[in-house]
Amino acid sequence: MIKKHTFSLLPILRQNKRNKNGEVPVYIRMTIDGRRTEISTKIYVPSERWNAAKGRVKGIHESSQFLNRPIEVFEQKLKEIYTSFIEKDVIINVNSVKSAFLKTEERRRLLVDHFEFHCEQMKRER
């Protein structure tokens, strides 16, 4: 049986982390099955040029496109990882997708992750 997951990506600004120029960092908020995590894009933008509804820098100028393109690449890469996990029938959660994206090993699993893994294994054995 194939499990359906909820998956969403939302570029957001972290207003509390302004740099010396007054720009704020863009984070990608990823939510899978109601659990969320945030990943830094290392991109800083002027907050007055940010369109929160679209998750992009406002405007059609070259500078706006220069800032928006990496955000789109981040989103596309996360979607590719999520899709590949579905195709491989791997257990999907925010920690596993984030680790794959950042190319880090998941060093420790949370108790919830162990429980989810056990439940999935039990379902497969039926």
N, C-alpha and C positions, 0 to 999 in steps of 0.2 A: 504494500500500500504506500503510495506516495504522499508524504506530508506536505501540506501547503504552508508556506511561511509568509509572514508579512515582512516587507523590506522597504526601507525608505532612506533617502539621503537628502540632507538639508544643509546647504552652506550657511553658516552663521558667523556673526562677528562676536568677538570676545572684548567687549567695551572696557573691561577692567585691566586689560593688558596692553595699554597704549605704549608705543615706542616714543623716542625723543622727538620725532617729527609730528606726533599727534595722530599717527595712523594706527589702526587696530588690526589684529591678526584675523585671518579667515580660518575657520575650522569647518570640517565636514562632520555633521552629526549623523551617525548611522544608527538606524533602529531596525532590529530584527526581532520579531515576535514580542514586541513590547519592551525589550531591553535595549538600552542605548549606550553609545560611547562616542567620544569626539576625537577626531584626528586633526592635528595641526597641518595646515598646508604650507606653512612658512611664508605665506603671502600676506603683506600688509597693505591695507587700502585706506583712503580717507573715508571716514564714516559718513560724511555728508553726501558722498557719491554712491553709497550702497543702496540697492533696491532689495529690501528684505523679502518682498513677495516673490521675486524672481531668483533671489540668491546670487545676484550678479552685480557688477559695477554698472552704474547707469551710463548711458551714452553709446554712441556709435563711433566715437573717435578711436584712433589707433591706440591711445593709451588705455582706453577701456577694454578693447579687445586683447591687448597685451596682458592685462590683469585677469580677464575672464577665461582665457584659453587654458591656463594651468588648472583652474578650478574644474573646468569641463573634463580635462584629462584625469584628474583625481577621481571624479565621479565615474567616468567610463571604466577606469581600472578596477574600482571597487565593484562595479556591476559585473565585470568579467570574472572576477574572483568568485563572487556569489553564484553566478551561473555555472562556473566550472565545478563548484562544490555540489550543486544540484545534480549536474550530469554524472559526477563521480559517486553520487549517493553517500556523501560524507555528512556527518552531523554538523549542522550549521548553527553558529551562534556569533554574537558580536565579537567575542574574543578570538575565535578562530579566523574570521574574515580579516580582522584588524591585524593579527599576527602575520597572516599571509601577505597582506598589503605592505606591512612594514618590514617583511622578510626577517622576522624574529621568531624564534622558537617559543612555543608556549611552555614556559618553564614550570608553571604550576597550574593545576586545574582547581577550580572552585568546587566545593561540594555539590553545588547545583549542576555543574557540568558533568560530574561523575554520575549523578542521579539521572540526568537526561540521557547520558550514554547508555546506562544500564537499562533504562526504559526502552530505548530504541532497539537495543540488542534483544530484549525480551519480545518485542513486537515482531522482529524479524524471524525469530525462532518458531513462532506460531504457525 
